[in-house]
Amino acid sequence: MPERAIGIFDSGIGGLTVLKEISRLLPREELFYVGDTARVPYGTKSPETVRRYALEVAEFLVGQGVKMLVVACNTASAVALEPLASRFKIPVIGVIAPGARRAATLSRGRRIGVIGTEGTVKSGAYTREIHACNPDIKVFSAPCPLFVPLAEEGWAEHHIATLAAKEYLAPLQAQNIDTLVLGCTHYPLFKNTLHALLGESVQLVDSAEETAKAVVAQLPNVGANGSGQGRVRFFVTDVPDRFTRVGGAFLGTRLEGVTQIEL
Amino acid sequence: MPERAIGIFDSGIGGLTVLKEISRLLPREELFYVGDTARVPYGTKSPETVRRYALEVAEFLVGQGVKMLVVACNTASAVALEPLASRFKIPVIGVIAPGARRAATLSRGRRIGVIGTEGTVKSGAYTREIHACNPDIKVFSAPCPLFVPLAEEGWAEHHIATLAAKEYLAPLQAQNIDTLVLGCTHYPLFKNTLHALLGESVQLVDSAEETAKAVVAQLPNVGANGSGQGRVRFFVTDVPDRFTRVGGAFLGTRLEGVTQIEL
């Protein structure tokens, strides 16, 4: 039996932060990544629509024979993880639970902030997962709708990003949070901006890193690829140009072999 | 034969600025508006994908018996107007030509700036239309990717909008433009911000107003509605919640009767 790949997907380029971490921890694994660029973003769309899109993308990856599905998108993880897990027999890993667990472990003062898309915040998924770890933790959430376009503009460390972060984070700072979950796969790009704004007293939790660790933990159940070369294949639903250009800048590396698919 | 409606569409809520102007000039006409909210935005997607989406939306409106199609989206007008006009027998009016003609008439110094989405700017459609009026006019274009999310956040007059406008407009100011085309249906919301930044010497051209005038001019060819009550019906491809909320804030009025459709 040939070695099977790990399937990863997002609405667009955000999930590349997760892909990068998985690739760093598992350099031999073959990775298939789908960016649903014809329908991006998911963060402002309804749970029903995001669920439909996520199932279509996952069907494609499962059809490619992947051994595990990584939902590298917070919005899709928030609203579509259960339908995905019940539809497919392979393990399905989302980005919410790993980040929530890490935040619950880190927070000394039991006051956690969560930032994400409208869809993620509205779903309450982080609050549920954090409370599953410790029901005494107070969770304060804020959507940051400008962060995705700022990241894609290459402005995550621009002074406009600092101003937007000030607006969005003020209510969370007022609640004296000691931990902040970066609940969108684009947000790790704002680490420096957020760190400068919030100071040393607030710890940042990067879902991408935590999710990659969850993938490593799950790997023995589906079989590690002992002899692989770590090949990465990219699939997108719109023409590849913008994905290749913005995604490349996003990852800081050239993206090769991007194929357009129809879902 | 019952009175037929005018069909208007956009990727989302932006086209409501066009609907508002048409409704103001033609208060008796029945208007059908489609916002393709399950696939919004169009501005960052490829011409091929935008064309496919625009044709699907137009098919729906034509199926509803509309007498005219208004493409109330600059990106779709830039890349899909010809396929739409050749597919359907009813008149198809886009937002590019009316704005371009107006700008060409207004510009004394023959130096016009155009701002829009990535898709609109990349298409070169405004430059072509302006040059069709007067090939001696110099056209300088700049995409403003943050403007749509800023408008939808309700921040079109926020100081962050002023800072973003400064970044985006600097290259056009350096070219001494005397006229600026607001080449995206969201951009009329930035009129105050842009006016404050650019001063009296730069005239702003609002495609929404110009397009509504083009609709009035075309009306005799398809028959005006003499006895109508100006009923407006809204159709969206995602669940209506966000459209109703953000679109209502955008138009400054409550949106009633929003129906979800599948394309």
Contacts between the chains, C-beta under 8 A, distances in Angstrom:
chain1	res1	chain2	res2	distance
A	37	B	45	7.4
A	38	B	39	7.3
A	38	B	45	6.5
A	38	B	49	5.1
A	39	B	38	7.3
A	39	B	39	5.4
A	40	B	44	7.6
A	44	B	40	7.6
A	44	B	242	6.5
A	45	B	37	7.4
A	45	B	38	6.5
A	45	B	238	5.4
A	46	B	238	5.2
A	46	B	239	4.1
A	46	B	241	6.9
A	46	B	242	7.4
A	48	B	238	8.0
A	48	B	239	6.1
A	49	B	38	5.1
A	49	B	238	4.9
A	49	B	239	7.2
A	118	B	242	7.8
A	145	B	149	5.9
A	145	B	152	7.1
A	145	B	153	5.5
A	146	B	146	7.1
A	146	B	149	5.4
A	146	B	150	7.0
A	146	B	153	6.2
A	146	B	155	7.8
A	146	B	160	7.8
A	148	B	149	7.8
A	149	B	145	5.9
A	149	B	146	5.4
A	149	B	148	7.8
A	149	B	149	4.6
A	150	B	146	7.0
A	152	B	145	7.1
A	153	B	145	5.5
A	153	B	146	6.2
A	155	B	146	7.8
A	159	B	163	7.3
A	160	B	146	7.7
A	160	B	160	5.8
A	160	B	163	5.3
A	160	B	164	6.0
A	160	B	167	7.7
A	163	B	159	7.3
A	163	B	160	5.3
A	163	B	163	7.1
A	164	B	160	6.0
A	167	B	160	7.7
A	238	B	45	5.4
A	238	B	46	5.2
A	238	B	48	8.0
A	238	B	49	4.9
A	239	B	46	4.1
A	239	B	48	6.1
A	239	B	49	7.2
A	241	B	46	6.9
A	242	B	44	6.5
A	242	B	45	8.0
A	242	B	46	7.4
A	242	B	118	7.8
